[in-house]
Amino acid sequence: MEGILGKRYKLQSSDKFDEYMKTLGVSLVTRKMGASVNPVVELTESDGTYTLKTTSPFKSSEIKFKLGEEFEEETPDGRKVKSVCTLEGNKLLHIQKGEKETTIEREFSATEMKAVMKVDDIVCTRVYTVQN
């Protein structure tokens, strides 16, 4: 994760995000707002605690976690879930358990972050590039 922490990644492309949100029961208004913004994601770490910040004009969120430890999370669309994040090389695996189980796999590189989000049989891919 060296060279990746503290970088700001801005959304460049998104595939099947509306279907993903719809499957989670997100309202039409929230889906339209969510689809209209290009959020910036930043991952930092301090003393073993990671912070994942997502900022956009519509809504910003921040989660703090320790790898492998379950934590309570309220998702940007308002769902309350129990989450666990683990690290596999340069991939941050984020599993959310609530009414539906979702998996978000964020793969980091020096120039981009690719988020593959899965719920039921829907796979959404969002690609973010590093901002200077």
CYANA upper distance limits for C-alpha pairs under 8 A (distance plus 0.5 A):
  1 MET  CA      5 LEU  CA      6.85
  1 MET  CA     89 GLY  CA      7.93
  1 MET  CA     90 ASN  CA      6.28
  1 MET  CA    108 PHE  CA      8.35
  3 GLY  CA      7 LYS  CA      8.37
  3 GLY  CA    110 ALA  CA      7.19
  4 ILE  CA     43 LEU  CA      8.30
  4 ILE  CA    108 PHE  CA      7.31
  4 ILE  CA    109 SER  CA      7.27
  4 ILE  CA    110 ALA  CA      6.66
  5 LEU  CA     42 GLU  CA      7.94
  5 LEU  CA     43 LEU  CA      5.88
  5 LEU  CA     44 THR  CA      5.53
  5 LEU  CA     45 GLU  CA      7.54
  6 GLY  CA     42 GLU  CA      6.48
  6 GLY  CA     43 LEU  CA      6.19
  6 GLY  CA     44 THR  CA      5.63
  7 LYS  CA     42 GLU  CA      6.35
  7 LYS  CA     43 LEU  CA      7.58
  7 LYS  CA    130 VAL  CA      7.16
  7 LYS  CA    131 GLN  CA      8.01
  8 ARG  CA     40 VAL  CA      6.74
  8 ARG  CA     41 VAL  CA      6.22
  8 ARG  CA     42 GLU  CA      5.34
  8 ARG  CA     43 LEU  CA      8.39
  8 ARG  CA    130 VAL  CA      6.13
  8 ARG  CA    131 GLN  CA      6.03
  8 ARG  CA    132 ASN  CA      8.27
  9 TYR  CA     40 VAL  CA      5.85
  9 TYR  CA     41 VAL  CA      5.62
  9 TYR  CA     42 GLU  CA      6.90
  9 TYR  CA    112 GLU  CA      7.15
  9 TYR  CA    113 MET  CA      7.16
  9 TYR  CA    128 TYR  CA      5.72
  9 TYR  CA    129 THR  CA      5.46
  9 TYR  CA    130 VAL  CA      4.86
  9 TYR  CA    131 GLN  CA      6.30
 10 LYS  CA     38 ASN  CA      6.98
 10 LYS  CA     39 PRO  CA      6.35
 10 LYS  CA     40 VAL  CA      4.79
 10 LYS  CA     41 VAL  CA      6.92
 10 LYS  CA    128 TYR  CA      5.31
 10 LYS  CA    129 THR  CA      5.86
 10 LYS  CA    130 VAL  CA      6.85
 10 LYS  CA    131 GLN  CA      6.94
 11 LEU  CA     38 ASN  CA      5.44
 11 LEU  CA     39 PRO  CA      6.20
 11 LEU  CA     40 VAL  CA      6.89
 11 LEU  CA    126 ARG  CA      7.49
 11 LEU  CA    127 VAL  CA      6.39
 11 LEU  CA    128 TYR  CA      4.57
 11 LEU  CA    129 THR  CA      7.07
 12 GLN  CA     38 ASN  CA      7.60
 12 GLN  CA    126 ARG  CA      8.09
 12 GLN  CA    127 VAL  CA      6.20
 12 GLN  CA    128 TYR  CA      5.70
 12 GLN  CA    129 THR  CA      7.07
 13 SER  CA    126 ARG  CA      6.13
 13 SER  CA    127 VAL  CA      5.74
 13 SER  CA    128 TYR  CA      7.58
 14 SER  CA    124 CYS  CA      7.91
 14 SER  CA    125 THR  CA      6.36
 14 SER  CA    126 ARG  CA      4.81
 14 SER  CA    127 VAL  CA      6.97
 15 ASP  CA    124 CYS  CA      6.03
 15 ASP  CA    125 THR  CA      5.72
 15 ASP  CA    126 ARG  CA      6.78
 16 LYS  CA     20 TYR  CA      6.69
 16 LYS  CA    122 ILE  CA      8.25
 16 LYS  CA    123 VAL  CA      7.49
 16 LYS  CA    124 CYS  CA      5.32
 16 LYS  CA    125 THR  CA      7.50
 17 PHE  CA     21 MET  CA      6.71
 17 PHE  CA     35 ALA  CA      7.71
 17 PHE  CA    124 CYS  CA      5.98
 17 PHE  CA    125 THR  CA      7.98
 17 PHE  CA    126 ARG  CA      8.38
 18 ASP  CA     22 LYS  CA      6.47
 18 ASP  CA     31 ARG  CA      6.79
 18 ASP  CA     35 ALA  CA      7.49
 19 GLU  CA     23 THR  CA      6.60
 19 GLU  CA    122 ILE  CA      7.56
 19 GLU  CA    124 CYS  CA      8.41
 20 TYR  CA     24 LEU  CA      7.04
 20 TYR  CA    117 MET  CA      8.28
 20 TYR  CA    118 LYS  CA      7.95
 20 TYR  CA    119 VAL  CA      7.28
 20 TYR  CA    122 ILE  CA      6.52
 20 TYR  CA    123 VAL  CA      7.60
 20 TYR  CA    124 CYS  CA      6.74
 21 MET  CA     25 GLY  CA      7.00
 21 MET  CA     26 VAL  CA      5.86
 21 MET  CA     31 ARG  CA      6.99
 22 LYS  CA     26 VAL  CA      5.89
 22 LYS  CA     27 SER  CA      7.80
 22 LYS  CA     28 LEU  CA      8.35
 22 LYS  CA     31 ARG  CA      8.01
 23 THR  CA    119 VAL  CA      7.74
 23 THR  CA    120 ASP  CA      8.24
 23 THR  CA    122 ILE  CA      8.29
 24 LEU  CA    100 LYS  CA      7.58
 24 LEU  CA    119 VAL  CA      8.06
 26 VAL  CA     30 THR  CA      7.03
 26 VAL  CA     31 ARG  CA      6.86
 26 VAL  CA     77 ASP  CA      7.10
 27 SER  CA     31 ARG  CA      6.61
 28 LEU  CA     32 LYS  CA      6.64
 29 VAL  CA     33 MET  CA      6.79
 30 THR  CA     34 GLY  CA      6.44
 30 THR  CA     77 ASP  CA      7.81
 31 ARG  CA     35 ALA  CA      6.48
 32 LYS  CA     36 SER  CA      6.73
 33 MET  CA     37 VAL  CA      7.39
 33 MET  CA     58 PHE  CA      7.37
 34 GLY  CA     58 PHE  CA      7.81
 37 VAL  CA     56 SER  CA      7.10
 37 VAL  CA     57 PRO  CA      7.72
 37 VAL  CA     58 PHE  CA      7.55
 38 ASN  CA     56 SER  CA      7.17
 39 PRO  CA     54 THR  CA      6.79
 39 PRO  CA     55 THR  CA      5.88
 39 PRO  CA     56 SER  CA      5.07
 39 PRO  CA     57 PRO  CA      8.43
 40 VAL  CA     53 LYS  CA      8.46
 40 VAL  CA     54 THR  CA      6.08
 40 VAL  CA     55 THR  CA      5.77
 40 VAL  CA     56 SER  CA      7.03
 40 VAL  CA    128 TYR  CA      8.46
 41 VAL  CA     52 LEU  CA      7.56
 41 VAL  CA     53 LYS  CA      6.11
 41 VAL  CA     54 THR  CA      5.02
 41 VAL  CA     55 THR  CA      7.11
 42 GLU  CA     51 THR  CA      8.50
 42 GLU  CA     52 LEU  CA      6.32
 42 GLU  CA     53 LYS  CA      5.73
 42 GLU  CA     54 THR  CA      7.14
 43 LEU  CA     50 TYR  CA      7.48
 43 LEU  CA     51 THR  CA      6.20
 43 LEU  CA     52 LEU  CA      5.11
 43 LEU  CA     53 LYS  CA      6.98
 44 THR  CA     50 TYR  CA      6.16
 44 THR  CA     51 THR  CA      5.75
 44 THR  CA     52 LEU  CA      7.16
 45 GLU  CA     49 THR  CA      6.05
 45 GLU  CA     50 TYR  CA      4.77
 45 GLU  CA     51 THR  CA      6.67
 46 SER  CA     50 TYR  CA      6.98
 48 GLY  CA     66 LYS  CA      6.72
 48 GLY  CA     67 LEU  CA      8.39
 49 THR  CA     64 LYS  CA      7.08
 49 THR  CA     65 PHE  CA      6.05
 49 THR  CA     66 LYS  CA      5.41
 49 THR  CA     67 LEU  CA      8.27
 50 TYR  CA     64 LYS  CA      6.03
 50 TYR  CA     65 PHE  CA      5.80
 50 TYR  CA     66 LYS  CA      6.61
 50 TYR  CA     67 LEU  CA      8.33
 51 THR  CA     62 GLU  CA      7.26
 51 THR  CA     63 ILE  CA      6.16
 51 THR  CA     64 LYS  CA      4.96
 51 THR  CA     65 PHE  CA      7.11
 52 LEU  CA     62 GLU  CA      6.09
 52 LEU  CA     63 ILE  CA      5.87
 52 LEU  CA     64 LYS  CA      7.04
 53 LYS  CA     60 SER  CA      8.00
 53 LYS  CA     61 SER  CA      6.37
 53 LYS  CA     62 GLU  CA      4.88
 53 LYS  CA     63 ILE  CA      7.16
 54 THR  CA     60 SER  CA      5.97
 54 THR  CA     61 SER  CA      5.75
 54 THR  CA     62 GLU  CA      6.76
 55 THR  CA     59 LYS  CA      7.03
 55 THR  CA     60 SER  CA      4.72
 55 THR  CA     61 SER  CA      6.96
 56 SER  CA     60 SER  CA      6.11
 59 LYS  CA     76 PRO  CA      7.64
 60 SER  CA     76 PRO  CA      7.93
 61 SER  CA     75 THR  CA      8.37
 61 SER  CA     76 PRO  CA      6.79
 63 ILE  CA     73 GLU  CA      7.65
 65 PHE  CA     69 GLU  CA      7.70
 65 PHE  CA     71 PHE  CA      7.38
 65 PHE  CA     85 CYS  CA      7.90
 66 LYS  CA     85 CYS  CA      8.01
 67 LEU  CA     84 VAL  CA      7.82
 67 LEU  CA     85 CYS  CA      5.95
 67 LEU  CA     86 THR  CA      5.57
 67 LEU  CA     87 LEU  CA      7.51
 68 GLY  CA     84 VAL  CA      6.38
 68 GLY  CA     85 CYS  CA      6.24
 68 GLY  CA     86 THR  CA      5.87
 69 GLU  CA     84 VAL  CA      6.35
 69 GLU  CA     85 CYS  CA      7.77
 70 GLU  CA     82 LYS  CA      7.00
 70 GLU  CA     83 SER  CA      5.94
 70 GLU  CA     84 VAL  CA      5.17
 70 GLU  CA     85 CYS  CA      8.26
 71 PHE  CA     82 LYS  CA      6.19
 71 PHE  CA     83 SER  CA      5.87
 71 PHE  CA     84 VAL  CA      7.00
 72 GLU  CA     80 LYS  CA      7.76
 72 GLU  CA     81 VAL  CA      6.48
 72 GLU  CA     82 LYS  CA      5.19
 72 GLU  CA     83 SER  CA      6.68
 73 GLU  CA     80 LYS  CA      6.36
 73 GLU  CA     81 VAL  CA      5.87
 73 GLU  CA     82 LYS  CA      6.55
 73 GLU  CA     83 SER  CA      7.02
 74 GLU  CA     78 GLY  CA      6.26
 74 GLU  CA     79 ARG  CA      6.01
 74 GLU  CA     80 LYS  CA      5.06
 74 GLU  CA     81 VAL  CA      6.82
 75 THR  CA     79 ARG  CA      5.73
 75 THR  CA     80 LYS  CA      6.99
 75 THR  CA     81 VAL  CA      7.96
 79 ARG  CA     98 GLY  CA      8.22
 80 LYS  CA     98 GLY  CA      7.23
 81 VAL  CA     96 GLN  CA      6.30
 81 VAL  CA     97 LYS  CA      5.78
 81 VAL  CA     98 GLY  CA      5.15
 82 LYS  CA     96 GLN  CA      6.17
 82 LYS  CA     97 LYS  CA      5.65
 82 LYS  CA     98 GLY  CA      7.07
 83 SER  CA     94 HIS  CA      7.34
 83 SER  CA     95 ILE  CA      5.94
 83 SER  CA     96 GLN  CA      4.90
 83 SER  CA     97 LYS  CA      6.68
 84 VAL  CA     94 HIS  CA      6.33
 84 VAL  CA     95 ILE  CA      5.93
 84 VAL  CA     96 GLN  CA      7.34
 85 CYS  CA     92 LEU  CA      7.18
 85 CYS  CA     93 LEU  CA      5.92
 85 CYS  CA     94 HIS  CA      4.91
 85 CYS  CA     95 ILE  CA      6.93
 86 THR  CA     92 LEU  CA      6.35
 86 THR  CA     93 LEU  CA      5.71
 86 THR  CA     94 HIS  CA      7.22
 87 LEU  CA     91 LYS  CA      6.25
 87 LEU  CA     92 LEU  CA      5.20
 87 LEU  CA     93 LEU  CA      6.63
 88 GLU  CA     92 LEU  CA      6.97
 88 GLU  CA     93 LEU  CA      7.94
 90 ASN  CA    107 GLU  CA      6.38
 90 ASN  CA    108 PHE  CA      6.03
 90 ASN  CA    109 SER  CA      7.73
 91 LYS  CA    105 GLU  CA      7.04
 91 LYS  CA    106 ARG  CA      5.98
 91 LYS  CA    107 GLU  CA      4.85
 91 LYS  CA    108 PHE  CA      6.76
 92 LEU  CA    105 GLU  CA      6.32
 92 LEU  CA    106 ARG  CA      5.58
 92 LEU  CA    107 GLU  CA      6.93
 93 LEU  CA    103 THR  CA      7.74
 93 LEU  CA    104 ILE  CA      6.52
 93 LEU  CA    105 GLU  CA      5.12
 93 LEU  CA    106 ARG  CA      6.93
 94 HIS  CA    103 THR  CA      6.27
 94 HIS  CA    104 ILE  CA      5.51
 94 HIS  CA    105 GLU  CA      6.70
 94 HIS  CA    106 ARG  CA      8.48
 95 ILE  CA    101 GLU  CA      7.75
 95 ILE  CA    102 THR  CA      6.37
 95 ILE  CA    103 THR  CA      5.09
 95 ILE  CA    104 ILE  CA      6.88
 96 GLN  CA    101 GLU  CA      6.14
 96 GLN  CA    102 THR  CA      5.65
 96 GLN  CA    103 THR  CA      6.84
 97 LYS  CA    101 GLU  CA      5.06
 97 LYS  CA    102 THR  CA      7.12
100 LYS  CA    119 VAL  CA      7.71
100 LYS  CA    120 ASP  CA      8.34
101 GLU  CA    119 VAL  CA      6.95
101 GLU  CA    120 ASP  CA      8.32
102 THR  CA    117 MET  CA      7.67
102 THR  CA    118 LYS  CA      6.09
102 THR  CA    119 VAL  CA      5.31
102 THR  CA    120 ASP  CA      8.30
103 THR  CA    116 VAL  CA      8.48
103 THR  CA    117 MET  CA      6.21
103 THR  CA    118 LYS  CA      5.68
103 THR  CA    119 VAL  CA      7.30
104 ILE  CA    115 ALA  CA      6.98
104 ILE  CA    116 VAL  CA      6.15
104 ILE  CA    117 MET  CA      4.87
104 ILE  CA    118 LYS  CA      6.93
105 GLU  CA    114 LYS  CA      8.43
105 GLU  CA    115 ALA  CA      6.04
105 GLU  CA    116 VAL  CA      5.65
105 GLU  CA    117 MET  CA      6.93
106 ARG  CA    113 MET  CA      6.96
106 ARG  CA    114 LYS  CA      6.08
106 ARG  CA    115 ALA  CA      4.83
106 ARG  CA    116 VAL  CA      6.97
107 GLU  CA    113 MET  CA      5.95
107 GLU  CA    114 LYS  CA      5.65
107 GLU  CA    115 ALA  CA      6.90
108 PHE  CA    112 GLU  CA      6.65
108 PHE  CA    113 MET  CA      4.95
108 PHE  CA    114 LYS  CA      7.16
109 SER  CA    113 MET  CA      6.64
110 ALA  CA    130 VAL  CA      8.17
111 THR  CA    129 THR  CA      6.34
111 THR  CA    130 VAL  CA      5.78
112 GLU  CA    127 VAL  CA      7.59
112 GLU  CA    128 TYR  CA      5.95
112 GLU  CA    129 THR  CA      4.69
112 GLU  CA    130 VAL  CA      6.09
113 MET  CA    127 VAL  CA      6.49
113 MET  CA    128 TYR  CA      5.57
113 MET  CA    129 THR  CA      6.82
113 MET  CA    130 VAL  CA      8.39
114 LYS  CA    125 THR  CA      7.59
114 LYS  CA    126 ARG  CA      6.38
114 LYS  CA    127 VAL  CA      5.05
114 LYS  CA    128 TYR  CA      6.69
115 ALA  CA    125 THR  CA      6.23
115 ALA  CA    126 ARG  CA      5.65
115 ALA  CA    127 VAL  CA      6.80
116 VAL  CA    123 VAL  CA      7.29
116 VAL  CA    124 CYS  CA      6.24
116 VAL  CA    125 THR  CA      5.09
116 VAL  CA    126 ARG  CA      7.05
117 MET  CA    123 VAL  CA      6.22
117 MET  CA    124 CYS  CA      5.51
117 MET  CA    125 THR  CA      6.80
118 LYS  CA    122 ILE  CA      6.19
118 LYS  CA    123 VAL  CA      5.14
118 LYS  CA    124 CYS  CA      6.85
119 VAL  CA    123 VAL  CA      7.34
